[in-house]
Amino acid sequence: MAREISETLQDALGGSMPDARMTFHAWYDGEAMNEGEPLPVSSWSLNWDGGADTLMQGELSLTVADSTGELAPWGFDEALAVGGAEIQARFEHADDVVELGWFRNQTSSPNEQWTVGRDGLSFNSVGASVPVSGNERTQLLINDAFRSPESPRPGGTVVSEIRRLCAGIVAVVFTGVTDRSIPLDMTYREDRMATIADLAKLAGAGFRMTGDGALEIYKLVRPLSAQWEILPWAGNILINVAREQSADRIYNSAVATGNNAGFEIREYADAEGVLGPEGPMGRKTLFVQSMETTRDGVLADARAAITKTGVETTTQLKVTCLPHPGMQIGDWVQVVSPAGAGTVQGLKGRIVSMGLSGNAESFDAMALTVECDTAEVQRIAQIVRSSRE
Protein backbone atom coordinates (compact mmCIF):
# COMPACT_ATOMS: atom_id res chain seq x y z
CA MET A 1 0.00 0.00 0.00
CA ALA A 2 1.40 3.36 -1.03
CA ARG A 3 1.83 6.14 1.48
CA GLU A 4 -1.16 8.42 1.60
CA ILE A 5 -0.56 12.06 0.72
CA SER A 6 -3.16 14.77 0.28
CA GLU A 7 -4.32 16.01 -3.12
CA THR A 8 -3.00 19.45 -2.17
CA LEU A 9 0.49 18.08 -1.61
CA GLN A 10 0.29 15.90 -4.73
CA ASP A 11 -0.54 18.99 -6.81
CA ALA A 12 2.34 20.93 -5.22
CA LEU A 13 5.01 18.30 -5.90
CA GLY A 14 5.55 19.42 -9.49
CA GLY A 15 6.42 22.97 -8.42
CA SER A 16 9.27 24.55 -6.52
CA MET A 17 7.65 23.94 -3.09
CA PRO A 18 9.50 26.77 -1.31
CA ASP A 19 7.79 25.85 1.97
CA ALA A 20 8.81 22.18 1.85
CA ARG A 21 11.21 21.07 4.57
CA MET A 22 12.46 18.01 6.42
CA THR A 23 12.23 18.03 10.19
CA PHE A 24 13.93 15.61 12.57
CA HIS A 25 12.75 15.04 16.14
CA ALA A 26 14.71 13.23 18.85
CA TRP A 27 13.01 10.73 21.17
CA TYR A 28 14.22 8.68 24.11
CA ASP A 29 12.21 6.03 25.93
CA GLY A 30 8.95 7.31 24.45
CA GLU A 31 9.53 10.96 25.35
CA ALA A 32 10.26 13.83 22.96
CA MET A 33 13.66 15.40 23.59
CA ASN A 34 14.91 18.93 22.86
CA GLU A 35 11.65 20.23 24.38
CA GLY A 36 9.78 18.73 21.44
CA GLU A 37 11.43 21.09 18.96
CA PRO A 38 13.00 19.86 15.70
CA LEU A 39 16.72 19.24 15.85
CA PRO A 40 18.88 22.01 14.32
CA VAL A 41 20.11 19.92 11.39
CA SER A 42 22.60 21.39 8.92
CA SER A 43 22.69 18.45 6.47
CA TRP A 44 20.96 15.08 6.14
CA SER A 45 20.43 12.06 3.91
CA LEU A 46 17.95 9.17 3.88
CA ASN A 47 18.65 6.02 1.89
CA TRP A 48 16.65 2.84 1.39
CA ASP A 49 17.87 -0.41 -0.20
CA GLY A 50 15.28 -3.10 -0.91
CA GLY A 51 17.66 -5.72 -2.31
CA ALA A 52 16.62 -9.37 -2.09
CA ASP A 53 19.13 -10.18 0.66
CA THR A 54 18.99 -6.87 2.52
CA LEU A 55 17.50 -6.95 6.01
CA MET A 56 18.31 -3.37 7.03
CA GLN A 57 16.67 -1.28 4.32
CA GLY A 58 16.55 2.28 5.67
CA GLU A 59 19.45 4.39 6.97
CA LEU A 60 19.65 8.00 8.14
CA SER A 61 22.67 10.28 8.35
CA LEU A 62 22.50 13.82 9.64
CA THR A 63 24.62 16.51 11.24
CA VAL A 64 23.21 18.54 14.12
CA ALA A 65 24.53 22.10 14.37
CA ASP A 66 24.31 22.56 18.15
CA SER A 67 25.05 26.21 18.92
CA THR A 68 25.09 25.71 22.71
CA GLY A 69 26.71 22.31 23.06
CA GLU A 70 23.76 21.09 25.14
CA LEU A 71 22.82 18.37 22.64
CA ALA A 72 26.34 16.93 22.32
CA PRO A 73 26.08 13.65 24.28
CA TRP A 74 28.40 12.41 27.00
CA GLY A 75 26.20 9.64 28.42
CA PHE A 76 24.24 6.94 26.62
CA ASP A 77 20.77 8.09 27.72
CA GLU A 78 20.68 11.38 25.81
CA ALA A 79 18.89 12.59 22.67
CA LEU A 80 21.80 12.07 20.27
CA ALA A 81 23.40 9.12 22.06
CA VAL A 82 23.24 5.46 21.04
CA GLY A 83 21.61 3.88 24.10
CA GLY A 84 18.08 3.66 22.72
CA ALA A 85 17.40 7.14 21.34
CA GLU A 86 15.50 7.49 18.06
CA ILE A 87 15.09 10.17 15.42
CA GLN A 88 11.74 10.71 13.73
CA ALA A 89 11.99 11.95 10.10
CA ARG A 90 9.11 14.00 8.67
CA PHE A 91 8.46 15.75 5.35
CA GLU A 92 6.45 18.93 5.90
CA HIS A 93 4.81 21.33 3.46
CA ALA A 94 2.28 23.94 4.54
CA ASP A 95 -0.22 21.96 6.67
CA ASP A 96 0.81 18.56 5.27
CA VAL A 97 3.02 16.18 7.23
CA VAL A 98 4.31 12.87 5.81
CA GLU A 99 6.08 10.48 8.18
CA LEU A 100 9.17 9.00 6.53
CA GLY A 101 10.42 6.80 9.33
CA TRP A 102 11.87 6.23 12.80
CA PHE A 103 15.60 5.58 13.05
CA ARG A 104 17.52 4.13 16.00
CA ASN A 105 20.76 6.01 16.65
CA GLN A 106 23.74 3.80 15.76
CA THR A 107 26.67 6.21 15.84
CA SER A 108 27.20 9.65 17.35
CA SER A 109 30.43 11.64 16.98
CA PRO A 110 30.15 14.99 18.80
CA ASN A 111 32.80 17.56 17.96
CA GLU A 112 32.51 20.30 20.57
CA GLN A 113 34.41 23.60 20.52
CA TRP A 114 35.56 25.43 23.63
CA THR A 115 37.01 28.80 24.59
CA VAL A 116 39.43 29.33 27.45
CA GLY A 117 38.42 31.76 30.17
CA ARG A 118 40.55 34.76 31.10
CA ASP A 119 41.87 32.90 34.10
CA GLY A 120 43.32 30.31 31.79
CA LEU A 121 41.65 27.56 33.79
CA SER A 122 37.95 27.61 32.85
CA PHE A 123 36.46 26.40 29.57
CA ASN A 124 33.19 27.44 27.92
CA SER A 125 31.38 25.56 25.16
CA VAL A 126 30.75 27.59 22.01
CA GLY A 127 28.77 24.86 20.29
CA ALA A 128 29.17 21.50 18.68
CA SER A 129 28.76 19.66 15.41
CA VAL A 130 27.20 16.23 16.01
CA PRO A 131 27.13 13.73 13.12
CA VAL A 132 24.61 10.96 13.84
CA SER A 133 23.68 7.85 11.88
CA GLY A 134 20.60 5.72 12.45
CA ASN A 135 18.88 2.58 11.20
CA GLU A 136 15.18 1.85 10.84
CA ARG A 137 13.43 0.00 13.66
CA THR A 138 14.20 -3.21 11.80
CA GLN A 139 17.41 -2.93 13.84
CA LEU A 140 15.45 -3.99 16.94
CA LEU A 141 14.49 -7.27 15.27
CA ILE A 142 18.04 -7.84 14.05
CA ASN A 143 19.42 -7.20 17.55
CA ASP A 144 16.93 -9.48 19.33
CA ALA A 145 18.33 -12.80 18.11
CA PHE A 146 17.02 -16.16 19.29
CA ARG A 147 18.90 -17.40 22.34
CA SER A 148 18.37 -20.96 21.19
CA PRO A 149 16.70 -22.56 18.14
CA GLU A 150 12.91 -22.28 18.09
CA SER A 151 10.11 -24.03 16.24
CA PRO A 152 6.82 -22.62 14.99
CA ARG A 153 3.86 -22.94 17.32
CA PRO A 154 1.54 -25.89 16.51
CA GLY A 155 -0.88 -24.77 13.81
CA GLY A 156 1.20 -21.65 13.20
CA THR A 157 0.77 -19.69 9.99
CA VAL A 158 2.89 -17.03 8.34
CA VAL A 159 0.76 -14.24 9.80
CA SER A 160 0.47 -15.67 13.31
CA GLU A 161 4.18 -16.48 13.54
CA ILE A 162 5.33 -13.09 12.28
CA ARG A 163 2.99 -11.43 14.78
CA ARG A 164 4.46 -13.57 17.55
CA LEU A 165 8.07 -12.91 16.56
CA CYS A 166 7.46 -9.14 16.45
CA ALA A 167 5.41 -8.94 19.66
CA GLY A 168 6.83 -6.50 22.17
CA ILE A 169 9.53 -5.36 19.71
CA VAL A 170 7.85 -3.57 16.81
CA ALA A 171 4.30 -3.18 15.54
CA VAL A 172 3.47 -5.20 12.42
CA VAL A 173 0.84 -4.71 9.71
CA PHE A 174 -0.12 -6.93 6.77
CA THR A 175 -1.14 -5.60 3.34
CA GLY A 176 -2.75 -7.96 0.84
CA VAL A 177 -1.00 -11.04 2.25
CA THR A 178 -2.59 -14.44 1.69
CA ASP A 179 -1.88 -16.43 4.84
CA ARG A 180 -0.58 -19.97 4.64
CA SER A 181 0.61 -22.76 6.92
CA ILE A 182 4.24 -23.31 7.86
CA PRO A 183 6.17 -26.58 7.28
CA LEU A 184 6.10 -28.56 10.53
CA ASP A 185 9.85 -29.24 10.53
CA MET A 186 10.90 -25.62 10.04
CA THR A 187 13.43 -24.34 12.61
CA TYR A 188 14.24 -20.75 13.56
CA ARG A 189 17.95 -20.19 14.16
CA GLU A 190 19.60 -17.12 15.68
CA ASP A 191 18.51 -14.28 13.38
CA ARG A 192 14.96 -13.14 14.15
CA MET A 193 14.72 -10.68 11.24
CA ALA A 194 16.04 -13.19 8.71
CA THR A 195 13.42 -15.66 9.94
CA ILE A 196 10.67 -13.07 9.50
CA ALA A 197 11.91 -12.38 5.96
CA ASP A 198 11.86 -16.13 5.18
CA LEU A 199 8.33 -16.45 6.55
CA ALA A 200 7.21 -13.54 4.39
CA LYS A 201 8.69 -15.24 1.32
CA LEU A 202 6.60 -18.33 2.05
CA ALA A 203 3.51 -16.18 1.49
CA GLY A 204 4.96 -14.44 -1.59
CA ALA A 205 5.43 -11.23 0.41
CA GLY A 206 8.11 -8.67 1.08
CA PHE A 207 8.75 -6.39 4.03
CA ARG A 208 9.47 -2.72 4.68
CA MET A 209 9.19 -0.25 7.54
CA THR A 210 6.33 2.24 7.39
CA GLY A 211 6.71 5.93 8.10
CA ASP A 212 5.26 5.50 11.58
CA GLY A 213 7.76 2.80 12.51
CA ALA A 214 5.76 -0.41 11.96
CA LEU A 215 6.96 -3.43 10.00
CA GLU A 216 4.78 -3.87 6.93
CA ILE A 217 4.48 -7.31 5.32
CA TYR A 218 3.08 -6.72 1.84
CA LYS A 219 2.16 -8.88 -1.13
CA LEU A 220 4.77 -8.88 -3.89
CA VAL A 221 2.45 -8.67 -6.84
CA ARG A 222 2.62 -6.66 -10.03
CA PRO A 223 -0.37 -4.28 -9.94
CA LEU A 224 -2.56 -3.57 -12.94
CA SER A 225 -1.59 0.09 -12.74
CA ALA A 226 1.40 1.86 -11.22
CA GLN A 227 1.03 3.56 -7.86
CA TRP A 228 2.93 6.66 -9.04
CA GLU A 229 3.85 8.28 -12.36
CA ILE A 230 7.14 10.04 -13.04
CA LEU A 231 6.68 12.31 -16.03
CA PRO A 232 9.27 14.20 -18.11
CA TRP A 233 7.51 17.37 -19.19
CA ALA A 234 7.50 20.76 -17.47
CA GLY A 235 5.50 20.99 -14.27
CA ASN A 236 6.19 17.42 -13.22
CA ILE A 237 8.99 15.65 -11.46
CA LEU A 238 11.35 13.78 -13.83
CA ILE A 239 14.81 15.31 -14.16
CA ASN A 240 16.79 12.48 -15.75
CA VAL A 241 16.57 8.77 -16.41
CA ALA A 242 19.41 6.43 -17.35
CA ARG A 243 19.33 2.73 -18.17
CA GLU A 244 21.64 0.07 -16.83
CA GLN A 245 21.85 -3.55 -17.99
CA SER A 246 23.96 -6.03 -16.05
CA ALA A 247 24.59 -9.64 -16.98
CA ASP A 248 25.23 -10.30 -13.29
CA ARG A 249 21.50 -9.88 -12.63
CA ILE A 250 20.29 -12.19 -15.39
CA TYR A 251 19.50 -15.82 -14.51
CA ASN A 252 17.48 -17.93 -16.90
CA SER A 253 17.49 -21.19 -15.00
CA ALA A 254 16.76 -21.88 -11.34
CA VAL A 255 17.44 -24.83 -9.06
CA ALA A 256 15.51 -24.87 -5.79
CA THR A 257 16.35 -27.20 -2.91
CA GLY A 258 13.67 -28.02 -0.34
CA ASN A 259 13.71 -27.81 3.44
CA ASN A 260 12.79 -31.45 4.12
CA ALA A 261 15.24 -32.96 6.60
CA GLY A 262 14.39 -36.54 5.61
CA PHE A 263 15.37 -36.41 1.94
CA GLU A 264 16.50 -33.86 -0.60
CA ILE A 265 13.94 -32.34 -2.92
CA ARG A 266 15.39 -30.52 -5.89
CA GLU A 267 13.30 -28.89 -8.62
CA TYR A 268 14.21 -26.92 -11.75
CA ALA A 269 12.68 -24.08 -13.77
CA ASP A 270 13.79 -22.40 -17.01
CA ALA A 271 12.89 -19.04 -18.48
CA GLU A 272 11.44 -18.62 -21.95
CA GLY A 273 11.81 -15.98 -24.60
CA VAL A 274 14.75 -13.95 -25.87
CA LEU A 275 16.84 -14.63 -22.75
CA GLY A 276 15.92 -18.30 -22.35
CA PRO A 277 18.68 -20.91 -21.89
CA GLU A 278 18.17 -22.22 -25.45
CA GLY A 279 18.98 -18.77 -26.88
CA PRO A 280 22.29 -17.01 -27.59
CA MET A 281 22.87 -16.19 -23.94
CA GLY A 282 23.10 -19.85 -22.96
CA ARG A 283 22.21 -21.22 -19.55
CA LYS A 284 22.94 -19.31 -16.34
CA THR A 285 21.70 -20.99 -13.18
CA LEU A 286 20.50 -19.48 -9.93
CA PHE A 287 20.52 -21.73 -6.86
CA VAL A 288 17.91 -21.00 -4.19
CA GLN A 289 17.09 -22.54 -0.84
CA SER A 290 13.36 -23.16 -0.54
CA MET A 291 11.51 -23.21 2.76
CA GLU A 292 9.04 -25.67 1.25
CA THR A 293 8.95 -29.41 2.08
CA THR A 294 6.93 -30.74 -0.91
CA ARG A 295 7.85 -31.09 -4.58
CA ASP A 296 5.06 -28.77 -5.70
CA GLY A 297 6.15 -26.12 -3.21
CA VAL A 298 9.83 -26.35 -4.17
CA LEU A 299 8.95 -26.19 -7.88
CA ALA A 300 6.86 -23.07 -7.25
CA ASP A 301 9.86 -21.45 -5.56
CA ALA A 302 12.10 -22.32 -8.52
CA ARG A 303 9.64 -20.67 -10.89
CA ALA A 304 9.27 -17.67 -8.57
CA ALA A 305 13.05 -17.25 -8.50
CA ILE A 306 13.04 -16.80 -12.27
CA THR A 307 10.14 -14.37 -12.08
CA LYS A 308 11.41 -12.25 -9.20
CA THR A 309 15.19 -12.38 -9.44
CA GLY A 310 15.86 -13.85 -12.87
CA VAL A 311 15.25 -12.61 -16.39
CA GLU A 312 12.32 -10.43 -15.40
CA THR A 313 14.64 -7.98 -13.66
CA THR A 314 17.03 -7.35 -16.50
CA THR A 315 17.13 -3.55 -16.61
CA GLN A 316 17.43 -0.98 -13.88
CA LEU A 317 16.39 2.61 -14.46
CA LYS A 318 18.45 5.19 -12.59
CA VAL A 319 15.91 7.96 -12.09
CA THR A 320 16.61 11.47 -10.85
CA CYS A 321 13.51 13.44 -9.96
CA LEU A 322 12.12 16.04 -7.62
CA PRO A 323 11.53 14.85 -4.03
CA HIS A 324 8.34 12.85 -3.58
CA PRO A 325 7.51 11.85 0.02
CA GLY A 326 4.85 9.36 -1.07
CA MET A 327 7.22 6.90 -2.71
CA GLN A 328 8.79 4.03 -0.82
CA ILE A 329 10.65 0.78 -1.38
CA GLY A 330 8.46 -1.79 -3.16
CA ASP A 331 6.15 0.73 -4.85
CA TRP A 332 5.43 0.29 -8.55
CA VAL A 333 6.02 3.38 -10.69
CA GLN A 334 5.49 4.30 -14.31
CA VAL A 335 8.54 6.15 -15.64
CA VAL A 336 7.65 8.02 -18.80
CA SER A 337 10.88 8.50 -20.73
CA PRO A 338 11.95 9.67 -24.20
CA ALA A 339 12.31 6.56 -26.39
CA GLY A 340 13.31 7.26 -29.98
CA ALA A 341 11.76 9.23 -32.86
CA GLY A 342 10.79 12.06 -30.52
CA THR A 343 8.27 9.92 -28.63
CA VAL A 344 7.90 9.04 -24.97
CA GLN A 345 7.12 5.60 -23.58
CA GLY A 346 6.15 4.40 -20.13
CA LEU A 347 8.23 1.78 -18.37
CA LYS A 348 6.64 0.18 -15.33
CA GLY A 349 8.87 -1.18 -12.60
CA ARG A 350 9.37 -1.60 -8.87
CA ILE A 351 11.42 0.76 -6.70
CA VAL A 352 14.34 -1.20 -5.25
CA SER A 353 16.38 1.68 -3.84
CA MET A 354 15.89 5.37 -3.21
CA GLY A 355 17.66 8.29 -1.61
CA LEU A 356 16.77 11.73 -0.30
CA SER A 357 19.18 14.38 0.94
CA GLY A 358 19.43 18.07 1.64
CA ASN A 359 20.38 20.74 4.12
CA ALA A 360 18.59 23.13 6.46
CA GLU A 361 17.18 25.22 3.58
CA SER A 362 16.59 22.92 0.62
CA PHE A 363 16.30 19.45 -0.88
CA ASP A 364 18.61 17.79 -3.36
CA ALA A 365 17.11 15.81 -6.23
CA MET A 366 15.78 12.37 -5.33
CA ALA A 367 17.51 9.27 -6.69
CA LEU A 368 15.55 6.10 -7.48
CA THR A 369 16.48 2.71 -8.85
CA VAL A 370 13.52 1.16 -10.65
CA GLU A 371 13.77 -2.50 -11.66
CA CYS A 372 11.96 -3.35 -14.89
CA ASP A 373 11.19 -6.78 -16.29
CA THR A 374 11.96 -8.32 -19.66
CA ALA A 375 8.52 -7.83 -21.17
CA GLU A 376 8.58 -4.09 -20.46
CA VAL A 377 12.10 -3.60 -21.77
CA GLN A 378 11.58 -5.67 -24.91
CA ARG A 379 8.38 -3.77 -25.71
CA ILE A 380 10.27 -0.47 -25.69
CA ALA A 381 13.17 -1.99 -27.62
CA GLN A 382 10.86 -3.07 -30.43
CA ILE A 383 9.27 0.39 -30.61
CA VAL A 384 12.67 2.09 -30.77
CA ARG A 385 14.00 -0.31 -33.41
CA SER A 386 10.88 0.15 -35.54
CA SER A 387 11.29 3.93 -35.41
CA ARG A 388 14.79 3.60 -36.89
CA GLU A 389 13.74 1.51 -39.89
N, C-alpha and C positions, 0 to 999 in steps of 0.2 A: 504494500500500500504506500503510495507516494505521500510525502509530507503535505499537509494542507496549508495553503497560503491564500490570503484573501484576494478577491478580484482586483481590489484597489492596488495591492502590491504587485500582482501579476501584470497589470497594465503599466506600472511604473518601472518594471525591470528593463524595458527597452530604452529608457532614457538615462540621463546622467545621474539621477538619484542623489542630489547633493546632500540630502538629509540622512542617507544610509550610513550605518556605522555598526561596527562590532563592539559588543561590550562583554567583559569578562568579570565574573563575580567569584570571590573566594568563599569556600565553605569548609567548616571543620566540625565533625561530629553532629551534623544536622543543623548547625547554626551559621548564619551569614556572618562573615568577617568583614573587616574594614568598614564597620558601621553600616553594612548593607550597600555601600557605594561601589560602583565599578572600579576595578583596579586601574591605576594610571599606566596603561600599556603603551609603550612606544613603538613596538613592532610585534607581529604575530604571524603564525602560519598554522593551518589545519590541513592534514593530509589523511586520506583514506585509501587503503589497499584491500580490494576484495578478491585477491588471488585464491586459487583453489586450496592451497595449503596454508593460507594465512589465518592465524587465530586472532592476532591483535590487528584489527583493521584501522582504527582511528588513533591519530597521534596529534598532540598539540605542542607547539613551541611558542613561547612569548617572552618578551623582556619587559619587566616592570620598572618604570622610571620613578623611583621612590625619593621624593625631594627631601624627606625628613629622616630617612633611615629607619623609621618605625616598622616598616614591613619586612625589612631584611632579617631573615630568621637566624636565631641562634639555637633554639631548642627544636624538638621534633613535633611539637603540638601547636604550631603556629600556621598562619594562613598560607604562607608560601613554602612551608617545610614539607617533608616527605613522609610524615608519620600518620597519614590518613586524610590529609586535606585534599579538597577537590576544587576544580575550577569549572564553572558553568559558562559555556559559550553561547552567545545569543546574537542574532542578526536583528537589528532594529531599523525601522524606517517609519517616520511619522508615528502613527498609533499602532503599527504592526510590529509584532515580536515573533520571531521564529527561533525555536530552540534548536541548536545544532549539536549539543552533546554535553556530557559531563566527563571530566578527565581527572583521573587520579594523579597527583603530583608524583613524578618518578625521580626527577633531579632538580636541585635548586643550588645555584652558584652565586650567592650574594657578593657583590664587589662594592664595599662601602668606602666612602672617602671621609677623611677627618682633617680638622685644622687643630693646630697646637695653640693652647692658650698663652697669654702673655707671660704667665709664670713658667712656661716651658714644661709644665708637668701635667696639665689638664688637656683633654682632647674632646672635641665637639664634632658630632656627625654633621656633615653637610650634604647628606643624601647617599643614595645607593642605586646601583643598577643590578637588577636581580633576574637573570635568565632562568626560566623554569620550563621543564618539559613534562608532559603528562600523557597518559594512555587512557582510552575509554574504560568504562567500568568492566569490560571483559577481563581486565587485569585481575579483578577480584576472583573470577572463576579460574583463571590460570593459576593464581597464587594458592587457592584452596584445593590442593591436590588430595587424592585419596590416600589415607594413611595405610591402607591395605586393600588388596583387590576386593571388588564388590560385584554382586550379581544383580540383575534386574529383579524387582519385586514380582512375586507370582501374579500372572495376569497383566503385567506391566505393558504399556503401549508407549509409542514414541512420545506422545503428548504428556502422559502421566509421569513418565520417567524424567523427561526434561524439566517438568514442573518440580519434581522432587529434588533433582540435582541442583536447581537454582534457588530452592527455598531458603530464605534467610540470608541470601547473598545478593541477588539482584532480582528485580521484577522481570517477568517473562510474558510475552504476548504472542499469539499465533495468528497468522494471516493467511487464509486460504489453504491451510494444511489439511491433507487427508490423513487421519490417524491410521496407524497400523500396529500390529503386534510385533513383539521383539523376539528374535530367536532365543530359545530357552537356555542354550549353552553359551550365550554371550557373557563376556567378563569385562568389567571396567577396571583399567589399570592406571594408576597414578594420576594422569592428566584429566582433570574434570572437564575442562573446556574442549579438549580434543574428543572426549567421549560424547559431549553434547553435539559437537559438529558431526560425528559419525551417526548419532541417532537421527539428526536432521536429514542426513543423506538417505537414510533408510526410507524416509517419507518423501523423497524427492524435493527436499527443502534446503534453503540456505539460511544464514543468520546474519544479523547486523544489529548494531545498537541504535536505538531511536534517540531523537533529540532530547527526550526527557529522561534518558538513562536506563531504559528497559531493554532487555534482550528480545529482539523480534525474530521469530522463526517464520519464514515466509516461503510460499510455494515458488519453486523455480520453474516458471512456465512462461513461454513466449506469449504475450498478450496479443489480441487482435489489433489493437492500436497502441501506439506509443504513449507513455505517460507525459512526456514533454516533447516539444519541438524546438530545435535550434536552427534558426533561419538566418540566411546571409544578407538580406537586404537591409537598407537603412531603417532605423527604428526598432531593430530587433537585436539579438544578442551574439550572433556568430562573428568572431574576429578572424579566425583562421582555422583551417582543417588540413591535416597532413595524414597520409596513409603509410602504414608500415606492415609489410609482410615479413614473416619469419618462419623459415622451415623448421625451426626448433619447436614451434607450436603445432605443427601439423602431424597428426597420427591418423592413419587410415585403417588400422587394424588394432583390435583390443583383445587382451587375454585377461579374464577375471578369474580369481581364485577364491573359493568359498571359505566360510568360517566354520565349517563342520570339523570338529576335532577327531571324529571317528575315521573319516576317509576324505581324500582330496577331491574336491569338485572343481573342474576347470572348464570354462566355456569361452567361446571365441565369437567375435563379431567383426565384420568388414564393412567399410564404407563403400558407397557406390558413387558413380559420377566421374567428373573430370579428375578428381584426386583419389580415385579408388586404387587399390593395390594392383589391379590388372593394367593400369594406365602407365604413362611414362614416368611417373614419380616412383613406381615400385612400392614395395611393402615397407611400412614403418610401424612398428608395434608398440603399443602402450600397455604396460602391465599394471593392473589395479587389484587391490585387495578388497574383496566384497565382504560385507557383513552378513550376507545371506547364507542359508544352510541348505537350500534346495537348488536343483539344477535350473529350474525356471527362474528363480530369483537371481542366481549368479549370471545367467544369460542376459537377463534384463539389465543388470549392472554393466555387463560388457557393452551392450548396445547403447546404454546411457553414456558410457565413457566416450564413445565415438561422437555422440550428439553434443555433449557438453564440453568436452575438452579435446576433441579430435578435429576432424576436418571442418566442422561447422564454426570454428573460431579461428579462421585463417587470417583475417585482416583486423588490425587495430587502427582505429581513427584517433589521432592525437588532436584534440579539439581545444582551441583557445576561444573563450567567450566571456561575456560580461558575467559578473557574479550572479548566481541564482540560488537562493537559500532553500528552494524546494527540492533540489536534486540530491540524491543520495546513492550510495553503493547499491547495485542491484536493480536500479530503475532502468526501464527501457525508454530510449530516446530516439527521435527521428532527426537525423542530421541532414539538412538540405544543403547540398554542396554543388558547386559548379562541376559539370561532368561532360565536357566536350561539346563542340558546335554551338557554344553560347547558351547551353541549356543548364538547368539545375535538376538534380535528382535526389530523392530522399533515400538515405541508408538507415535502416533500423538496426539498433544494436543495444547491448546491455552495458551500463557503466561499471567498469571493473576497477577504476581508480579515479581519484579526483583530489584537487588541491585548491585551497583558498589561502590568500595571504594579504597583508597590508600593514599600514601603520596607524598612528592615532588619528590621521585626517582622512585617509582614503584607502580604497581597495586596489589590489593588483587584479589583472585579468585572472579568470578561473581556468584551470587546466583539467581536462577530462581525458580519460582513455575509454573509448567505446569499442567493444568487441563485437564484430559483425560476422555472420555466418556465410558459408559458401554460396548459398542460394542468392543472398542479397548482393554479394560482391560480383558473382557471375552475371547477374541481371544487369548491373551497371556496366560491366565490361562489354557485354554484347551491344548495349546501346552506344557506348563510346566507339567501339570498332565499326559499327554500322554507320556512324556519322562521318567516319573517315573515308568510307568507300566512295 
